[in-house]
Amino acid sequence: MIDAKRLNAASGDNGSVLFVPSLIAALIALSGMTWALHLGVDPDPFATSSAAAIAVGLVVFTLIAVAGVLLVRARWVRGLAIALVAVGLGIGVITGFDVWAYVAATFSFAAMIGLLGPWLDVWLRRRPTADGPGTRPTILVLATLAITPLVGFAAPEGLATAHIVLAVTAIVLAWAYVRAWLWGLWGLRVVLPFLGIWAGLSSPWPGTVLIALWIAAVVLLAWSGEAARALAGPPPPLPTPRPRRSPSGSPEERGGIS
């Protein structure tokens, strides 16, 4: 629950409490989508396939960040959104600025101001929910999904078959893990390292290092105990104890009081 006094003190009225997060979420959405559009219009120096992988990642993480701000309201959403906006600005530095890049940069700076300011403090949850998946499982899912744009940066001259297989498999395994399917976790532990080696060998050496470090981090998270416990879900509530009864029962059950 959000304390009404904190809301009124921070924002002045209850209406602005809902307006400010919605405005910041809209700026995040406009920033991410416009950077993806910029890559579609002018991907140079990225090849078309590499730019497509990065654009897909931008769209996916933009949707996650917007849903996180408006629905989940977890503390990690702020860091994810800041990283997303920073990646968009980095793309503008790499590709150069055209009309769409200037529009995207405007949205990015406005979103960054909103994220770094105090306006989300009263909206985001102070503590994680009791039935939440935990920090490491959340990072594991996000890091696995990030493999898709990662291969675009690792192979800027174009994606090989190994990169496409790695990116698609990462999305499938992340989805399976979110669905609490055990084969998704074991795929992250066992299958992903081999696909990462294949993709690393198909990349220039900076991309090989990038993929190796990222896959190693994902696999370490997948082997953590917290990642495995998240599949079981929250523990069931304890049963309500029944009132104790005497072996002979109540007087009424023995036939009444004589």
N, C-alpha and C positions, 0 to 999 in steps of 0.2 A: 504494500500500500504506500502511496505517496502522501506525505504529510502536507495538509492543505496550507498550514502556516508557512512552510518552506516554499511552497509554490507561489503564494501571494507575495512573499518577501522578495523572491528572486525575479518574478516576472510582472508583478503588479496586478494581474487578474488571471483567472483560470482559463480564459479564452486563449491567451498568448502561450500558455503551457502547451497546448496542442498545436498552435500555429507554428511556433519556432522549430520543433522537431520536424514537422512536415516541410517547412521551408528548407531546412538543411538537407533533408532527404531528397527533395526535389533538385537541389543544387548538385548533390552527389550523382543523381541519375543523369542530369544534363551534362555534367562533366564527363562521366564514363562513356556515355553513348556518343557524345560529340568526338571524343578522342578515337573511339572505334570507327566512326564515320571518317575522320581525318585519315586513318590508316587505310581505309578502303579507297579514298580518293587519291592519296599520294603516299604510297607505302615506302618509297625510296628512303633509305638504302636497303630496306628489307625486301626480300622476294615476296611474291604474291602469297605463296603458301605460308611463309613465316608470319607475314602481316595478318593473315587470316587467323592463325592460331592465337596471336596476341590479341586480336580484336574479339575473338570468342571468349578469351579469358577476361577481358575488360567487361564484356556484357554480363558474364556469369557473376563476377565479383561485384559488379554494380548492383545487380538484383539482390545478392546476398546482403550487401551493405544497407541497401534501402529497407529490405525486410527486417534487418537487424535493428535499425534505428527505430522503425515504427512499431514492430511487433515484439521482437525478442527483448530489446532494451537492455542488453547485457553490456558490461564494461568493455569487453573485447571488441565491440563493434566500432568504437571510436578509433582504436588503433588500426583496425582493418580499413576503415574509410580513409584515414590519413595516409596509409600506405598506398591505397588505390589512387588517391589524388596525386601523390608524389610520383607514382609510376607514370601517370598520364603526363605530368609536366616533363618527366624525363624523356618520354617518347617525343614530345615536342622539341626538346633540345637535340635529340638524335636525328629526327627527320627534317627539322627546319619548320618554320612557321609560315603557313598560308592562311587564308581567310578562316577556314574551319579550325585551325590550330589556335588562332587568336581568340575565337569564340570559346573554344574549349578551355583555354587558359584563363579566360575571364570567369567562367563558371568554377574552375578549379580553385582559383584564389579566393573567390567568395565562399566556396565550400570549406576551404581550409580555415578561413577566419571563423566560420561557424563551429567547426570541429575543435579548434584550439581554444575557443572562448568558453565562458562559464555557462552558456545557455542550455547545454545538455545535462548539466550536473544534476538538476532536479528531475530530469526525465529518465535517465539511465538508472538501472537498479544498483543499489549500493552493494548488495551481496548476490552471489549466484543462487538460483533456485534450488530447493532441496532435491528435486527430482531431475535436475539437469545432468547432462552427460559428463561434465567435468572439463577441466582445462585442457588436458592432453588429448582426449578424444576430439575435442573441438579443433585444436590446432592440427591434429592428424588429418581430419577431413579437409580443412582449408588448404593445408600444404599439399595434399594429394591433388586437389582440384587445380592448384597453381602450377602443376606440371604441364598443363596444356599451354598456357602462355610462355612457360619457361622454355619449352623446346623451340619456340619462335625466336627467343633471344639467343638461345644456344646455337641455332643454325640459321643465321640471318640470310644466308645465300640460298635457302630453300630447304624444305623438309624432305628427308629420306623416308623410306618405308619404316625404318626403325623408329623414327620420331613420331610418325602417325600412329603406329601400333602402341607406343608408350603412352601417348596422350589419350587415345581412346580407352585403353585398358585402365588408366588411372581414373577416368570419369566413371567407368563401370564399377571398379572396386570401391571408389568412394561412395557411390550410390548403394552398393550392397552393404557396406559397413554401416551407413546411416539406417538402412533397413534392418540392422541387427542380424545379418546373416553371417554365419561363422566363416563361410568360404571367402567372404570379402576381406576379413581380417587376415586369413592365411594367404590370400593373394597378395596383400600388401607386404606380408612378411617374406614370402618365398618367390612369387612370380615377378614382382616389381624389380627386385635387384637384378635379375637376369635381363629384363627388358631395358633397364637403365644402362647396363654394360653395353648392350647392343647399340642403344642410341648414342652413348658416349663415344663408342668407336666410329660412329658415323658422323661425328661432329668435328669441327676444328678444335684445336687444343683448348682455347678458352671455354668453348661450349662443353668440352669433355669434363673439365674441372667443375664447371657450374652444375652439370647434371649429376656428377659423382657426389658432390657435397650435398646436394638437395635430396637425392635418393637415399643417401646414407642417413640423413636426418629423419626422413619419413619412415624408414625401416626401423630405426631406433625407437621412434614413437610407437610404431605398430607392435613392437615386442615388449612395451611397457605393460605392467600389470593393470594400470588404470584403463588402458585401451581395451584389454580383454574384459575387465569387469563391466565396462560400459555396455557390452552386449547383453548382459543379464538384466539391465534396467534397475530401477530402484527396488529396494527390498519391500515385500508385501507388508501391509500393516498387521500389527499383532492382533490376534483374536481377542474379543472382549471376554473377560472371565465370567463364567456362569456362577450364580449364587449357589453356595453349598446347601445341600438338603440332607436332613437326617435320614438314616437308612429306613426308618419306619414310616417316614412321611409326616404330613401335617395331621392334626387331629381330624380334619374333615376327610382326609384320604383314608383314615382308619375307621371311618363309619360314623363320625360325629362325636359330639361330647355327650356323655351319658349323665 
